[in-house]
Amino acid sequence: MTKLEGLEFWRSTLKGARYVVAPMVDQSELAWRLLSRRHGAQLCYTPMLHAQVFVRDANYRKENLYCEMCPEDRPLIVQFCANDPEVFLQAALLSQDYCDAIDLNLGCPQMIAKRGHYGAFLQEEWDLLEKMIRLAHKKLSVPITCKIRVFTEIEKTIKYAKLLESAGCQLLTVHGRTKEQKGPLTGVASWEHIKAVRNSVSIPVFANGNIQHLGDVEQCFQETGVHGVMSAEGNLHNPALFEGQNPAVWEMADEYLSIVQLHPCSLSYVRAHLFKLWHHTLQVYQELREELAKVKTLQGILEVNRQLKRRCQEEMASQREGDKPDGGLQFFHWICQPYVRPGPKEAGSEGMRAELPASVGGKRAMEDEEDGDSEFLSKNKQKKKLRNPNKTFDPSLKPKYAKCDHCGNPKGIKCVFHLCRSCCKKKALKEMSDCVGHRLLFKTKYEKALEWKNDQLELPKLLKKNLNDDRGLQKQAAESVV
């Protein structure tokens, strides 16, 4: 059977999909995809899978793709991160019978992608990308697609997109942010870049970024002319986004949990989805937020979900006519609606450059956590506090350490040089000295080495002397016999 390409692939295999659920690490699993498809999504991606792990680990393949064939879960695109053409090809060959296309992740901007050398951190290595896509396009029985981030310059982004198209990419998803736009620097995605790419290539283009409501979807189609619009964060907070509905959170949560019971997945995935769905409500009922974080079974999660549902319904029953949502929300907190993370106060031209606001300009100052109140603690410290309620993070109660004379780190209490271990090691080695406090014995070991060397030099002389003595004794013994 001839492999379909470009627009024909989009029209026939993907059935002209316009509403797309993005590939999300540990968040676009089968249960969530089925929920999204029931509420308007026409195409879904798997979570990002690691190609090298997929090739070597049979359990990883089973858990993430081979678990069960579900006719409802099509069309489906499997996404991989990879940086080696052969490994990417092997992973794709192992998965091509379970999907409609293979996607190469060139958009992940996170630090783990930088350390692993994949995602958006490959976007400057055009020769490598061309080789990866060309090989996969030649060998696979399904089309190869790519998800990218843009460069600051529109011209370079267009050139990048054309390179991927010429190498064999049959569908391009463009996230309208640069790899630097993440966290507090996320800012607004540039639809201008997406439109420029759409007008420059002949393959289908999906847009990603700035999608929170169905109105955003329609506006994106009008402004960019793309073939499909992809949503990630918006979909996680409201799975009915593509229906244009804002249902009660418990309706979506109950439906999702019922699917999970039919198609089980990791408990961490389920917990993460409920944190997103109930995000605004959990700001009101903090004790249930802590309970959701601690439960270790699906039954425990179901119980927390029931409590949240009951609290919200009681609050609804006590409402008065004319009451308005708190906290600047568009709807009451129990209604599915987007969460817009705090971003930069100012953005540069076209939303492509942004300055970090003073409030997130650096690490949290020590005095901000002075009273040890959990309200001011980081998330990691709050988790530690849950595990050990008696633990304190009050800096005033922590022992004060004297600083190293060189670098300012805490010095060793018994260090003879009044330095930290690192500085002490350098100084002791340079001066061939000992530091008992840090158990660095360079001088002692050097002296022992010299003694051993001298012993080695004296050994031949001693052996020669002993040999001569033996010969003298033998001679005397012989003479006495005569």
ABEGO torsion letter per residue (X at the ends): XBBBBEAAAAAAAAGGBABBBBBBBGAABAAAAAAAAAAGBABBBBBBBBAAAAAABAAAAAAAAAABBBAABOBBBBBBBBABAAAAAAAAAAAAAABABBBBBAABABAAAAAAGBEAAAAABAAAAAAAAAAAAAABABBBBBBBBBBABAAAAAAAAAAAAAAGBABBBBBABBAABBEAAAEBBBAAAAAAAAAABABBBBBBEGBABAAAAAAAAAAAGBABBBBBAAAAABAAAAAGBBBBAAAAAAAAAAAAAABBBBAAAAAAAAAAAAAAAAAABAAAAAAAAABABAAAAAAAAAAAAAAAAAAAAABBBGBBBBGGBABBAABBBBBBBBBBABBBBGGABBBBBAAAABBBBAAAAAAGBAAABBAAAAAAAAABAABBABAAABBBBBBBAAAGBBBBAABAAGBBAAAAAAAAAAAGBBBAAAGBBAAAAAAAAAAAAAAAAAAAAAAAAAAAAAAAAAAAAAAAAX
